[in-house]
Each structure stands twice: as structure tokens, then as C-alpha cells.
């Protein structure tokens, strides 16, 4: 998902902030009913520099709106709306329980809960579930080819999305309230794939096209009452909602949540200090961190993220269709300088591989550094210049597509300077964050290199390597082609499929293989890993019961504002 776990040595300015990561512990031990009686109600105001695109939960692939979808949509299963590592636990949602595998892990039958309704008043049925999984393919969901391609019939759905039936792959019995899946191969990650927003259950009659700015009826505690990506989103209580699982879809505290777009990070910090806004999605400007860490200690929450910022290079366009050029840029980048642009060591650490630190399959290994070894040490410009000279590509024009915000523009400008030093005629184009992620995916836009981020969907090595670099994740001419580099290596594809199969019987051996696959991809250098970030949440003084899930970050609905 666009938009992680090793201790960082804090700078002096950041020490006060970093020390607050355990502050504001959630009031989980108190009686929930009493807390609801005391704190239920009010309007919570959020802000971000920009919106994050479509409201369609099967198409949007951003952490910004996946965080919102936790409040508005449900699947058969869900990641627990819990604190820290509890957020990794998969719990039953619209299904009554996690089913036992049948037929050696090829068949799963889910029993639906009775009486749950969509926000339009319709009761959720097995037919809705079947139609929802067909819709994943019909709308070309970004993960249709990587998460759900193991369902029987998915191959035909990928080839001809408009006529997708998943025949033989999913069966719904409305009378019995059961849904049965048939897989082509056992899948140790199947439950995790059912627990993300792309597997949301929607009404069977939902149009099979991108919903855009129109919210689709859902089952969550809140509904998106209005949405203007240039202004704001308003969420109100779902009148059809009755809490069925405090773990999966808890009732929320605020009556209304207003999410405003277009406010700068600097202005957002000041507004939070003044009590005009309750939370900002974007990180506070780095020059404000000392002030926040000393004067607003109780309102700052610092947490690790399983994520990385990277620069995908289009391996099908010059000059990056030459592996030597891709390797050269990996050697030339000063990752310490990039960490500085993001706010310093308190907020990020340099990386030069795809799997983030302390993540399944990660083994410290940096081949693009002055002294190759476990960690990045310094750029090797001499080696980089030699590779460019070998390639004969110096002098070519290169355009870097960044998001139009302070951090992404700064990184783009830095990469421009490096490419210029390597001999290229480089420039930066910054476009709205609301559209940049889909723009850089579509091959029709001929993007040579861009700046992006990837935040895990669930804790598995495949969620980085297979999703970002598999052949199935590359769909030319589509806004949903998350393999932005357009890199397809059939040999590595086969190794990834074998590693996923191995994880069912021997997870440790599978993770060892994922580490080797990580290195193999980096040898081909389809991207430049830059750094792995930490998350800073700055909230107003009236926000209580702050809960941070390691899976989807702040659990918005479980905080109160009165």
C-alpha cells in the first residue's frame, strides 16, 4: 500500500519526541460502556495536505484512505482494531468465525453473521460476497492479480475482467448464509488477503466501475456522507449499524468526523495547537519537532512503520531500460541526505533493499554502497559514473515525477541533482498527491522515474516483493499497475510462488528464501530504496484514548473529543 521496525538513534532535537512513543496509553482496561456514556458524541476534525483519490475500497490503495475504510467497510475477516501488535491479529468480521481449512488447504467455508445491514438498509447476503469478489476483477483492483489470483477461475477473470464469474472458485448459499472458496494452491496468507479493504463486501448491485467521489454503501460504524477531494470529506454515523464485534468493527465515539484537505503542514500544526483541528495526516515540519516535543509532549505519538520510500525506475523506457543505469543511481544516492530531508534519524533510517528492517524475510544486506555489507555506509559515485559511461546514456533527458508536497518535491529535487551529476538532463515534475500514485502506474503516461512509498498491507515478505515486482502486478495502460517499474522476471516470479508455497509448511525456510529473492531483485535494481520512516501523530489536547495499530495506524473511531 502506498503511503519498519528498528531502533533509531535520535538527534538532540528529536529525543524529546521519540521518548513519547509510549505516552497516552489507551484506556483499554476501563469499562467500555462507561467510557461510551461519558465520551460519545462531538465532531472530530482531521486534515491532510490533499485527499487520496477514489472512495472505491476495491481500487484505492493508499494508507490514508485505508485508514478511513476501517470505519466504513467490512470484509469476511478483518485485522483487529487494537493497540500496537494487536492490530496484526486477524479476527472474524462479517463471518462468524475463522473457518478450518478443508481439502488440504484448498477449501474454506465461511458462515455469515445474521442480520448485518448495509448503510442503505439491505441485509448482507452470500450473494453480496460472491458479487464483491467478482467485482475485484471487474474493476481491475490493483491486487486482483497478486492477492486473489489463486481463487479457482481467477485466471479467466484476469484475462477477461468484464465477464468474471469466478466459476468454481466461490459459491454462495443465501439460505444457509455460507460462502465457500476454492483455491488452486494452499495459501498461508489467504486470511490476511481477506482482511484488507480490497476484499470489502459491497452490495451485489454496485456498479462495476470506479466509484470515484461517490461512496458505496458499507457496513461500518460510519458512512461517508459527502466527499469533495478539493475540500473535505464528512463521515457520520451509519443509521443501520449495530455493533457485532468490538474487535472488528467497534462503535465509534465521535458523532461526526470532518476530514479537511488542502491545509499545509505548517498551518495544520498551528491549528492543532490552537484547538481548531484535532489531527494531521502528514508529518509535522521538521523545524517544529523540538517545539512539539517539549511544549506539547502529551499530544505527540511516535510509532514505527513497516514501510519504505523508494524511486521506481521504468525498466521499459530509456535510460532505465539499461540495468547499468539503474545500478548507477543506486550507487550514487546519498541515503543519509535523504534521511535528512525527511526530518533526520528521529524520523527515518537509510535502506538499500526492499524488505524493511525487522520484517519477515529481512536480512541486512546492502550491495549499493561504498563498502558493501550489512548496512549502507556512503555513496559510491566513482562506480556510478563508470556504469553510466559503460551504458552510453549520458546526456539523455530524465523527468522525475514527484508528489506536490514539501517532502516529495525535496526528494525529487535531490534526485535531479544526482542524475545531473551522473550526466543526464534531469528535471522534476510535481503533481497533486491526489492523482500522483495512479498517474505513475499507468504506462500511457511514460513516466521514467518517480517517487513513491509502500506501506505493508499485512506482515509478509510477499506483500512487498510479490506485490511490487511480480509479473501479475504489471498491467500496461492501467491506473492499477502497482508494479510501477514494469519489471517482469519470470525466474524470480517462479521463486516467489515457490516461497509462498513453502511458507505453509516451513515459514523459516521461506523467509530465508525471501531474503535471497530480495537480493536478487536488487541486483537487477528496478527501484532505488531510499529510507524507512517512522510515524508521528500530533493531536489536539481534546483527543483522548489514542490507539495506534501497527497494521492501519491510528484507530480513529476509538478516540474521543469530549
Secondary structure, DSSP 8 states (H G I E B T S, - for coil): -B---------HHHHHHHTTTT-S---TTS-HHHHHHHH---EEEEEESS--S---TTT--BHHHHHHHHHH---SEEE---SBGGGG-EEESSBSS----BTTTTEEEEEB-SS-B-TTS-B--HHHHHHHHHHHHHTT-TTTTTTSTTBTTHHHHHHSGGG---TTTEEEETTTTEEEEEBSS--TTHHHHHTSGGG----TT--SS--TTS-----SSEEEEEEETTTEEEEEE-TT---S-TTTS---S-SEEEEEES--HHHHHHHHHTTS-SEESS---GGGHHHHHHHSGGGEEEEE-SEEEEEEB-TTSTTTTSHHHHHHHHHH--HHHHHHHHT-TTTEEE--SSS-TTSTT----BSSSTT-BSS-----HHHHHHHHHHHT-TT-EEEEEEESSHHHHHHHHHHHHHHHHTT-EEEEEEE-HHHHHHHHH-GGG---EE-EEEE-SSSSTHHHHHHHH-GGG--TT-S----TT----HHHHHHHHHHHHHHHH-HHHHHHHHHHHHHHHHHHTSEEEEEEEEEEEEB-TT-BS--EETTTEE-GGG-B--
